[in-house]
Structure formats: structure tokens, C-alpha cells
Amino acid sequence: MAVRNGFKSRAEVVSELDYDVEEIDQEIAEDQRRANSLNLMFDSDCKGL
């Protein structure tokens, strides 16, 4: 919610959870590529609007 409202960056939140933001971004990108290749659309995908 803090990211969505602009109070924190995604990188800050990811870092607070002891995760690597670059690794998370790569995983998200791969998930999106896979979903696109299968013509899947999720309500969290704002590109489909």
C-alpha cells in the first residue's frame, strides 16, 4: 500500500524484506512473458486496459 500511494519505492519495500530487487524484477518479467505467451490476463495487469 505504501508503494501504491507513493510513500515508499518498490526497491525500499523489497529491501526491507531482505530480498534482492533485481531478482524480484527478473521473476516478475519472466512471469509476464509466460502469461503473455499463453494469452493470460490478470486483473493486476494494467497494460491490458
C-alpha distance matrix in Angstrom:
0.0 3.8 5.4 5.0 6.1 8.5 8.5 8.9 10.6 10.4 13.7 12.7 10.3 13.0 15.6 14.3 14.7 18.2 17.9 19.5 17.3 20.5 21.2 17.7 18.2 21.7 20.8 18.3 21.2 23.7 21.7 21.5 25.3 26.2 24.4 26.1 29.4 29.3 28.2 25.1 22.2 18.9 16.7 13.9 16.7 16.5 19.9 21.6 21.2
3.8 0.0 3.8 5.5 5.2 6.1 5.0 5.4 8.0 8.9 11.8 10.2 8.6 11.9 13.9 12.6 14.0 17.2 17.2 18.6 16.3 19.6 20.9 17.8 18.2 21.9 21.5 19.3 21.9 24.7 23.3 23.1 26.6 28.0 26.5 28.0 31.3 31.6 30.5 27.6 24.9 21.7 19.7 16.6 18.9 18.4 21.5 23.7 23.3
5.4 3.8 0.0 3.8 5.4 5.0 5.9 4.9 5.5 6.0 9.4 9.0 7.8 10.5 12.9 12.7 13.8 16.6 15.9 16.6 13.8 16.8 18.2 15.2 15.0 18.8 18.7 16.3 18.6 21.6 20.5 20.0 23.4 25.0 23.7 24.9 28.2 28.8 27.8 25.1 22.4 19.6 17.9 14.5 16.2 15.7 18.4 20.9 20.8
5.0 5.5 3.8 0.0 3.8 5.5 7.8 8.2 8.7 9.0 12.7 12.7 11.3 13.7 16.4 16.2 16.9 19.8 18.9 19.5 16.6 19.2 20.5 17.1 16.6 20.2 19.8 16.9 19.0 22.0 20.5 19.5 23.1 24.6 22.8 23.8 27.3 27.7 26.2 23.5 20.5 17.6 15.4 12.3 14.2 13.2 16.3 18.5 17.8
6.1 5.2 5.4 3.8 0.0 3.8 5.7 7.9 9.7 11.2 14.4 13.7 12.8 15.8 18.0 17.3 18.7 21.7 21.2 22.0 19.1 21.9 23.5 20.3 19.8 23.5 23.4 20.6 22.6 25.7 24.3 23.2 26.7 28.4 26.6 27.4 31.0 31.3 29.7 27.1 23.9 21.1 18.5 15.8 17.6 16.1 19.2 21.4 20.3
8.5 6.1 5.0 5.5 3.8 0.0 3.8 5.6 7.0 9.5 12.2 11.5 11.7 14.6 16.3 16.1 18.0 20.5 20.1 20.3 17.3 20.0 22.1 19.4 18.5 22.3 22.8 20.2 21.9 25.3 24.3 23.3 26.5 28.6 27.2 27.8 31.3 32.1 30.6 28.3 25.3 22.7 20.6 17.5 18.7 17.2 19.7 22.4 21.5
8.5 5.0 5.9 7.8 5.7 3.8 0.0 3.8 7.1 9.9 12.0 10.1 10.3 13.9 14.9 14.1 16.4 19.0 19.2 19.9 17.4 20.5 22.5 20.0 19.8 23.6 23.9 21.8 23.8 27.0 26.2 25.6 28.9 30.7 29.5 30.4 33.8 34.5 33.4 30.8 28.0 25.2 23.1 19.9 21.6 20.4 23.1 25.7 25.0
8.9 5.4 4.9 8.2 7.9 5.6 3.8 0.0 3.8 6.6 8.2 6.4 6.9 10.3 11.2 10.8 13.2 15.5 15.6 16.1 13.7 16.9 18.9 16.6 16.6 20.4 20.8 19.1 21.2 24.2 23.7 23.4 26.5 28.4 27.6 28.6 31.8 32.7 31.9 29.4 26.9 24.2 22.7 19.2 20.6 20.0 22.4 25.2 25.1
10.6 8.0 5.5 8.7 9.7 7.0 7.1 3.8 0.0 3.8 5.3 5.2 6.5 8.7 9.9 10.9 12.9 14.6 13.9 13.6 10.8 13.6 15.9 13.7 13.3 17.0 17.9 16.2 17.9 21.1 21.0 20.6 23.5 25.6 25.1 25.9 29.0 30.2 29.5 27.3 25.0 22.7 21.6 17.9 18.8 18.4 20.2 23.3 23.6
10.4 8.9 6.0 9.0 11.2 9.5 9.9 6.6 3.8 0.0 3.8 5.4 5.2 6.1 8.5 9.9 10.9 12.5 11.1 11.0 7.9 10.9 12.7 10.1 10.0 13.7 14.3 12.6 14.7 17.7 17.4 17.4 20.4 22.2 21.8 23.0 25.9 27.0 26.6 24.3 22.3 20.0 19.3 15.6 16.5 16.7 18.5 21.5 22.2
13.7 11.8 9.4 12.7 14.4 12.2 12.0 8.2 5.3 3.8 0.0 3.8 5.5 5.2 6.0 8.6 10.0 10.6 9.3 8.5 5.7 8.8 11.1 9.6 9.7 13.2 14.3 13.6 15.4 18.2 18.6 18.9 21.4 23.4 23.5 24.7 27.3 28.7 28.7 26.6 24.9 22.9 22.6 18.8 19.5 19.9 21.2 24.3 25.4
12.7 10.2 9.0 12.7 13.7 11.5 10.1 6.4 5.2 5.4 3.8 0.0 3.8 5.5 5.1 6.2 8.8 9.9 10.1 10.3 8.7 12.1 14.0 12.5 13.3 16.7 17.4 16.7 18.9 21.6 21.6 22.1 24.9 26.6 26.6 27.9 30.6 31.7 31.7 29.3 27.5 25.0 24.4 20.7 21.9 22.1 23.9 26.9 27.6
10.3 8.6 7.8 11.3 12.8 11.7 10.3 6.9 6.5 5.2 5.5 3.8 0.0 3.8 5.4 5.1 6.5 8.9 9.0 10.4 9.0 12.8 13.8 11.5 12.9 16.4 16.2 15.4 18.2 20.6 20.0 20.8 23.8 25.1 24.8 26.6 29.3 30.0 30.0 27.3 25.5 22.7 22.0 18.5 20.2 20.8 23.0 25.6 26.4
13.0 11.9 10.5 13.7 15.8 14.6 13.9 10.3 8.7 6.1 5.2 5.5 3.8 0.0 3.8 5.5 5.2 6.6 5.5 6.8 5.9 9.7 10.2 8.2 10.2 13.3 13.1 13.0 15.8 17.8 17.6 18.8 21.6 22.7 22.9 24.8 27.2 28.0 28.4 25.9 24.5 22.1 22.0 18.4 19.8 21.0 22.7 25.3 26.6
15.6 13.9 12.9 16.4 18.0 16.3 14.9 11.2 9.9 8.5 6.0 5.1 5.4 3.8 0.0 3.8 5.3 5.0 5.6 6.6 6.9 10.5 11.4 10.6 12.6 15.3 15.7 16.1 18.5 20.4 20.7 22.1 24.5 25.7 26.2 28.1 30.3 31.3 31.8 29.5 28.2 25.8 25.8 22.2 23.4 24.5 26.0 28.8 30.1
14.3 12.6 12.7 16.2 17.3 16.1 14.1 10.8 10.9 9.9 8.6 6.2 5.1 5.5 3.8 0.0 3.8 5.5 7.6 9.9 10.4 14.1 14.6 13.3 15.5 18.4 18.2 18.3 21.2 23.0 22.8 24.2 27.0 27.9 28.1 30.1 32.5 33.2 33.6 30.9 29.4 26.7 26.3 22.8 24.6 25.6 27.7 30.2 31.2
14.7 14.0 13.8 16.9 18.7 18.0 16.4 13.2 12.9 10.9 10.0 8.8 6.5 5.2 5.3 3.8 0.0 3.8 5.6 8.9 10.0 13.5 13.0 11.5 14.5 16.9 16.1 16.6 19.7 21.0 20.5 22.4 25.2 25.7 25.9 28.3 30.4 30.9 31.6 28.8 27.6 24.8 24.8 21.5 23.5 25.0 27.0 29.3 30.6
18.2 17.2 16.6 19.8 21.7 20.5 19.0 15.5 14.6 12.5 10.6 9.9 8.9 6.6 5.0 5.5 3.8 0.0 3.8 6.8 9.2 12.2 11.6 11.2 14.3 16.2 15.8 17.0 19.8 20.9 21.0 23.2 25.4 26.0 26.8 29.1 30.9 31.6 32.7 30.1 29.3 26.9 27.3 23.9 25.4 27.1 28.7 31.1 32.7
17.9 17.2 15.9 18.9 21.2 20.1 19.2 15.6 13.9 11.1 9.3 10.1 9.0 5.5 5.6 7.6 5.6 3.8 0.0 3.8 6.2 8.9 7.9 7.5 10.8 12.4 12.0 13.5 16.1 17.1 17.5 19.6 21.7 22.4 23.3 25.5 27.2 28.1 29.2 26.9 26.3 24.1 24.8 21.4 22.6 24.4 25.7 28.1 30.0
19.5 18.6 16.6 19.5 22.0 20.3 19.9 16.1 13.6 11.0 8.5 10.3 10.4 6.8 6.6 9.9 8.9 6.8 3.8 0.0 3.8 5.5 5.3 6.3 8.7 10.1 10.8 12.4 14.4 15.6 16.7 18.5 20.2 21.3 22.7 24.4 26.0 27.4 28.5 26.6 26.1 24.4 25.3 21.8 22.3 24.0 24.8 27.5 29.5
17.3 16.3 13.8 16.6 19.1 17.3 17.4 13.7 10.8 7.9 5.7 8.7 9.0 5.9 6.9 10.4 10.0 9.2 6.2 3.8 0.0 3.8 5.4 5.0 6.1 8.6 9.8 10.4 12.1 14.2 15.2 16.3 18.3 19.9 20.9 22.3 24.2 25.8 26.5 24.6 23.8 22.1 22.8 19.1 19.4 20.7 21.5 24.4 26.2
20.5 19.6 16.8 19.2 21.9 20.0 20.5 16.9 13.6 10.9 8.8 12.1 12.8 9.7 10.5 14.1 13.5 12.2 8.9 5.5 3.8 0.0 3.8 5.4 5.1 6.2 8.7 9.9 10.5 12.3 14.2 15.3 16.5 18.4 19.9 20.9 22.5 24.5 25.4 24.0 23.6 22.6 23.7 20.2 19.8 21.2 21.3 24.2 26.4
21.2 20.9 18.2 20.5 23.5 22.1 22.5 18.9 15.9 12.7 11.1 14.0 13.8 10.2 11.4 14.6 13.0 11.6 7.9 5.3 5.4 3.8 0.0 3.8 5.4 5.1 6.3 8.7 9.9 10.6 12.3 14.3 15.4 16.6 18.4 20.0 21.2 22.8 24.2 22.7 22.7 21.6 23.1 19.9 19.7 21.7 21.9 24.4 26.9
17.7 17.8 15.2 17.1 20.3 19.4 20.0 16.6 13.7 10.1 9.6 12.5 11.5 8.2 10.6 13.3 11.5 11.2 7.5 6.3 5.0 5.4 3.8 0.0 3.8 5.5 5.1 6.2 8.6 9.9 10.5 12.3 14.3 15.4 16.4 18.3 20.0 21.3 22.3 20.3 19.9 18.4 19.7 16.4 16.6 18.7 19.3 21.7 24.0
18.2 18.2 15.0 16.6 19.8 18.5 19.8 16.6 13.3 10.0 9.7 13.3 12.9 10.2 12.6 15.5 14.5 14.3 10.8 8.7 6.1 5.1 5.4 3.8 0.0 3.8 5.4 5.1 6.1 8.6 9.8 10.5 12.2 14.2 15.2 16.3 18.3 20.0 20.7 19.1 18.6 17.5 18.8 15.4 14.8 16.5 16.6 19.4 21.7
21.7 21.9 18.8 20.2 23.5 22.3 23.6 20.4 17.0 13.7 13.2 16.7 16.4 13.3 15.3 18.4 16.9 16.2 12.4 10.1 8.6 6.2 5.1 5.5 3.8 0.0 3.8 5.4 5.1 6.2 8.6 9.9 10.5 12.3 14.2 15.3 16.5 18.5 19.7 18.6 18.8 18.4 20.3 17.3 16.3 18.4 17.9 20.4 23.1
20.8 21.5 18.7 19.8 23.4 22.8 23.9 20.8 17.9 14.3 14.3 17.4 16.2 13.1 15.7 18.2 16.1 15.8 12.0 10.8 9.8 8.7 6.3 5.1 5.4 3.8 0.0 3.8 5.5 5.1 6.1 8.6 9.9 10.6 12.2 14.2 15.4 16.7 18.2 16.6 16.9 16.2 18.4 15.6 15.1 17.8 17.8 19.7 22.6
18.3 19.3 16.3 16.9 20.6 20.2 21.8 19.1 16.2 12.6 13.6 16.7 15.4 13.0 16.1 18.3 16.6 17.0 13.5 12.4 10.4 9.9 8.7 6.2 5.1 5.4 3.8 0.0 3.8 5.4 5.0 6.2 8.6 9.9 10.4 12.2 14.2 15.4 16.1 14.3 14.0 13.1 15.0 12.1 11.5 14.1 14.2 16.1 18.9
21.2 21.9 18.6 19.0 22.6 21.9 23.8 21.2 17.9 14.7 15.4 18.9 18.2 15.8 18.5 21.2 19.7 19.8 16.1 14.4 12.1 10.5 9.9 8.6 6.1 5.1 5.5 3.8 0.0 3.8 5.4 5.1 6.2 8.6 9.9 10.5 12.3 14.3 15.1 14.1 14.2 14.2 16.4 13.8 12.1 14.3 13.4 15.5 18.5
23.7 24.7 21.6 22.0 25.7 25.3 27.0 24.2 21.1 17.7 18.2 21.6 20.6 17.8 20.4 23.0 21.0 20.9 17.1 15.6 14.2 12.3 10.6 9.9 8.6 6.2 5.1 5.4 3.8 0.0 3.8 5.4 5.1 6.1 8.5 9.8 10.6 12.4 14.1 13.3 14.3 14.8 17.5 15.4 13.9 16.7 15.7 17.2 20.5
21.7 23.3 20.5 20.5 24.3 24.3 26.2 23.7 21.0 17.4 18.6 21.6 20.0 17.6 20.7 22.8 20.5 21.0 17.5 16.7 15.2 14.2 12.3 10.5 9.8 8.6 6.1 5.0 5.4 3.8 0.0 3.8 5.5 5.2 6.1 8.6 9.9 10.8 12.1 10.5 11.4 11.4 14.3 12.5 11.4 14.7 14.3 15.2 18.6
21.5 23.1 20.0 19.5 23.2 23.3 25.6 23.4 20.6 17.4 18.9 22.1 20.8 18.8 22.1 24.2 22.4 23.2 19.6 18.5 16.3 15.3 14.3 12.3 10.5 9.9 8.6 6.2 5.1 5.4 3.8 0.0 3.8 5.4 5.1 6.0 8.5 9.9 10.2 9.0 9.3 10.0 12.7 11.0 8.9 11.8 10.8 11.9 15.3
25.3 26.6 23.4 23.1 26.7 26.5 28.9 26.5 23.5 20.4 21.4 24.9 23.8 21.6 24.5 27.0 25.2 25.4 21.7 20.2 18.3 16.5 15.4 14.3 12.2 10.5 9.9 8.6 6.2 5.1 5.5 3.8 0.0 3.8 5.5 5.1 6.1 8.7 9.8 9.9 11.3 12.9 15.9 14.6 12.1 14.7 12.9 13.8 17.4
26.2 28.0 25.0 24.6 28.4 28.6 30.7 28.4 25.6 22.2 23.4 26.6 25.1 22.7 25.7 27.9 25.7 26.0 22.4 21.3 19.9 18.4 16.6 15.4 14.2 12.3 10.6 9.9 8.6 6.1 5.2 5.4 3.8 0.0 3.8 5.4 5.2 6.4 8.6 8.4 10.8 12.3 15.9 15.1 13.2 16.4 15.0 15.1 18.9
24.4 26.5 23.7 22.8 26.6 27.2 29.5 27.6 25.1 21.8 23.5 26.6 24.8 22.9 26.2 28.1 25.9 26.8 23.3 22.7 20.9 19.9 18.4 16.4 15.2 14.2 12.2 10.4 9.9 8.5 6.1 5.1 5.5 3.8 0.0 3.8 5.5 5.2 6.1 4.9 7.0 8.8 12.4 12.1 10.3 13.6 12.5 12.0 15.7
26.1 28.0 24.9 23.8 27.4 27.8 30.4 28.6 25.9 23.0 24.7 27.9 26.6 24.8 28.1 30.1 28.3 29.1 25.5 24.4 22.3 20.9 20.0 18.3 16.3 15.3 14.2 12.2 10.5 9.8 8.6 6.0 5.1 5.4 3.8 0.0 3.8 5.3 4.9 5.9 7.6 10.3 13.5 13.4 10.6 13.1 11.1 10.6 14.4
29.4 31.3 28.2 27.3 31.0 31.3 33.8 31.8 29.0 25.9 27.3 30.6 29.3 27.2 30.3 32.5 30.4 30.9 27.2 26.0 24.2 22.5 21.2 20.0 18.3 16.5 15.4 14.2 12.3 10.6 9.9 8.5 6.1 5.2 5.5 3.8 0.0 3.8 5.6 7.7 10.5 13.4 16.9 16.9 14.3 16.9 14.7 14.1 17.9
29.3 31.6 28.8 27.7 31.3 32.1 34.5 32.7 30.2 27.0 28.7 31.7 30.0 28.0 31.3 33.2 30.9 31.6 28.1 27.4 25.8 24.5 22.8 21.3 20.0 18.5 16.7 15.4 14.3 12.4 10.8 9.9 8.7 6.4 5.2 5.3 3.8 0.0 3.8 5.4 9.0 11.9 15.6 16.3 14.3 17.2 15.6 14.2 17.9
28.2 30.5 27.8 26.2 29.7 30.6 33.4 31.9 29.5 26.6 28.7 31.7 30.0 28.4 31.8 33.6 31.6 32.7 29.2 28.5 26.5 25.4 24.2 22.3 20.7 19.7 18.2 16.1 15.1 14.1 12.1 10.2 9.8 8.6 6.1 4.9 5.6 3.8 0.0 3.8 6.6 10.1 13.4 14.6 12.2 14.7 13.0 11.0 14.5
25.1 27.6 25.1 23.5 27.1 28.3 30.8 29.4 27.3 24.3 26.6 29.3 27.3 25.9 29.5 30.9 28.8 30.1 26.9 26.6 24.6 24.0 22.7 20.3 19.1 18.6 16.6 14.3 14.1 13.3 10.5 9.0 9.9 8.4 4.9 5.9 7.7 5.4 3.8 0.0 3.8 6.8 10.3 11.6 9.9 12.9 12.2 10.3 13.6
22.2 24.9 22.4 20.5 23.9 25.3 28.0 26.9 25.0 22.3 24.9 27.5 25.5 24.5 28.2 29.4 27.6 29.3 26.3 26.1 23.8 23.6 22.7 19.9 18.6 18.8 16.9 14.0 14.2 14.3 11.4 9.3 11.3 10.8 7.0 7.6 10.5 9.0 6.6 3.8 0.0 3.8 6.8 8.4 6.7 9.5 9.4 7.3 10.3
18.9 21.7 19.6 17.6 21.1 22.7 25.2 24.2 22.7 20.0 22.9 25.0 22.7 22.1 25.8 26.7 24.8 26.9 24.1 24.4 22.1 22.6 21.6 18.4 17.5 18.4 16.2 13.1 14.2 14.8 11.4 10.0 12.9 12.3 8.8 10.3 13.4 11.9 10.1 6.8 3.8 0.0 3.8 5.3 5.4 8.7 10.0 8.5 10.8
16.7 19.7 17.9 15.4 18.5 20.6 23.1 22.7 21.6 19.3 22.6 24.4 22.0 22.0 25.8 26.3 24.8 27.3 24.8 25.3 22.8 23.7 23.1 19.7 18.8 20.3 18.4 15.0 16.4 17.5 14.3 12.7 15.9 15.9 12.4 13.5 16.9 15.6 13.4 10.3 6.8 3.8 0.0 3.8 5.4 7.3 9.9 8.5 9.4
13.9 16.6 14.5 12.3 15.8 17.5 19.9 19.2 17.9 15.6 18.8 20.7 18.5 18.4 22.2 22.8 21.5 23.9 21.4 21.8 19.1 20.2 19.9 16.4 15.4 17.3 15.6 12.1 13.8 15.4 12.5 11.0 14.6 15.1 12.1 13.4 16.9 16.3 14.6 11.6 8.4 5.3 3.8 0.0 3.8 6.0 9.0 9.2 10.3
16.7 18.9 16.2 14.2 17.6 18.7 21.6 20.6 18.8 16.5 19.5 21.9 20.2 19.8 23.4 24.6 23.5 25.4 22.6 22.3 19.4 19.8 19.7 16.6 14.8 16.3 15.1 11.5 12.1 13.9 11.4 8.9 12.1 13.2 10.3 10.6 14.3 14.3 12.2 9.9 6.7 5.4 5.4 3.8 0.0 3.8 5.5 6.0 8.0
16.5 18.4 15.7 13.2 16.1 17.2 20.4 20.0 18.4 16.7 19.9 22.1 20.8 21.0 24.5 25.6 25.0 27.1 24.4 24.0 20.7 21.2 21.7 18.7 16.5 18.4 17.8 14.1 14.3 16.7 14.7 11.8 14.7 16.4 13.6 13.1 16.9 17.2 14.7 12.9 9.5 8.7 7.3 6.0 3.8 0.0 3.8 5.3 5.6
19.9 21.5 18.4 16.3 19.2 19.7 23.1 22.4 20.2 18.5 21.2 23.9 23.0 22.7 26.0 27.7 27.0 28.7 25.7 24.8 21.5 21.3 21.9 19.3 16.6 17.9 17.8 14.2 13.4 15.7 14.3 10.8 12.9 15.0 12.5 11.1 14.7 15.6 13.0 12.2 9.4 10.0 9.9 9.0 5.5 3.8 0.0 3.8 5.5
21.6 23.7 20.9 18.5 21.4 22.4 25.7 25.2 23.3 21.5 24.3 26.9 25.6 25.3 28.8 30.2 29.3 31.1 28.1 27.5 24.4 24.2 24.4 21.7 19.4 20.4 19.7 16.1 15.5 17.2 15.2 11.9 13.8 15.1 12.0 10.6 14.1 14.2 11.0 10.3 7.3 8.5 8.5 9.2 6.0 5.3 3.8 0.0 3.8
21.2 23.3 20.8 17.8 20.3 21.5 25.0 25.1 23.6 22.2 25.4 27.6 26.4 26.6 30.1 31.2 30.6 32.7 30.0 29.5 26.2 26.4 26.9 24.0 21.7 23.1 22.6 18.9 18.5 20.5 18.6 15.3 17.4 18.9 15.7 14.4 17.9 17.9 14.5 13.6 10.3 10.8 9.4 10.3 8.0 5.6 5.5 3.8 0.0
